Amino acid sequence: MGRKGLGELEQQVLLALLRMGGEGYSVPMVVEMEARSGQEVSQAAVFIVLRRLEDKGLVSSRMEGAGDTASGRERRYFKLEAEGLRRLEEARRLAERLWDGIDSVWEEG
């Protein structure tokens, strides 16, 4: 798909973030992804993908201090940026074009 394309896990992370209202931290994203996919998801892998998406400018992040959370620990919150949403929509359109007409191919097989 090239350098501008999103990988499967990148798409899943962005979709989970979008379902969370466009902002959140990695733990609830993992829970959302596991609930939707029925598969175990590595929190470390999600965090790595989030940082990679941030490097690409698709998400941004901020830290919330220990006093701001119930657990007393700092958390990095990620926010879906407009470019991330645009790239996610682009990935969806590409997938739809690739799937278009596949049902008839399967019926022939």
Order of alpha helices (4+ residues) and beta strands (2+ residues): alpha-beta-alpha-alpha-beta-beta-alpha-alpha
